[in-house]
């Protein structure tokens, strides 16, 4: 089974547009999917144009920075860390959706739902 920190990291990575996490433990710390890979997956699944890709890449980079800071600041309080990450995730999803067309929003919502179902199966 995963440790609580690994579950948090998995949740974060899955959050990025329904991306598939390829877990690898290196000293009990899973690797994150790079922003470039995340944006490529979103480009493919949502058929993003160049302008959307640029804006969403910036949003994902911001999320990465905010999440890293929140995890560092709340390292000793797992519940606070989860709450901070969930808030960042919600904000990120809203920002991403503002840059999508209505059909893309529907697909993105489906990706989120699929990700949540997959997490529940773990």
N, C-alpha and C positions, 0 to 999 in steps of 0.2 A: 504494500500500500504506500501511497505517497505521504510524505510528511506535510504538515500544515503549510510550511513555506513553499513546498513544491506545488501544492494545490493552488495557492495564491498565484504563483507564477503561471501555472497552467491556465488559470482563469483569465489572467491578463492577456496572455498570448492568444487564447481562443477568442477573446473579446475583439481583437483586431480583425473585424470583418469576417469572422468565421474561419479564420486561418487554422490549419492543422498544425498542432504542436508536435514536433519531433523531439521528444524528451531525451536528454542526455545528462547524466549527473557527473559533474566534475567537482569533486569535493563537496557533494551534497547540494550543488547549485545548478539547476537546469539552464540551458542556453535559451536565449530569446531569439525569436525570428527577427532578422534585421528589417528595418523600415523599408529598404529597397525591395525585399522579397514580399513584404506585406502589400506594398503598393502594386507590385506586379500581379499578385493574386487578385486584388480588387479590380485592377484594370481588366483582367481577363474575365472575371465573373460578372462585373457590372458594366463592362464596355465603356470605361471612362474615356473621355476625350483628354487632350493634353492639358487644357486649363484645369479641369477637374483633378487630374492626376497631381498637378503641381500643388494645388490648394490642399488636397487631402494628404499629400506627403508632408506638408508643413504641419498639419493638424496631428498626424501620427508622430512626427518628431517632437512636437510640444508634449504630447501625451507621454512619450518615452521619458522625457526630461522630468515631467511632473511626477510620474510614477516612481522613477528612481529616487527623487527627492523625498517623496512620501514614505517610501519603504525605508530609506535611511533615517528619516526623522522619527519613524514609529517602530523601529527595529525591536524595541523591548516590549511593545504593546501590540500583539497580533490583531486584536479586535479593532484597534484604532487604525492599524495598517489596512485591514480589509475595508473598513468604512471609507478611508481616504481614497483607496484604489477604486472602489465602487463609484464614488462621486466623480472621480476623474473620468472613469469609463462612461458614465451617463453624459457628462459634458462633451466628451469626445464624440459619442454617437450623435448627439444633437448637432454638433458642428459639422460632422461628415454629412448628415442628412440634408443640411442647408445647401450643400453643394451638389446634390443629386436631383435628377428628374424624378417625377412621380413613379414611373416604372422601376427605376433604380432603387428608390426608397423601399418599394415593396420587396424587391430582391434582397436588399440589405437586411430588412426586417426578417425575412425568411432565413438568411444566413445566421442571424443572431439567434433565432429560435432553434435552428438545427444545432448550433454550437451549445446552447443550453441543454438540449436533449442529450447530446453526446457527453457533456459533463456529468449529467445525471446518471448516465450509464457507467461511469467510472466508479 
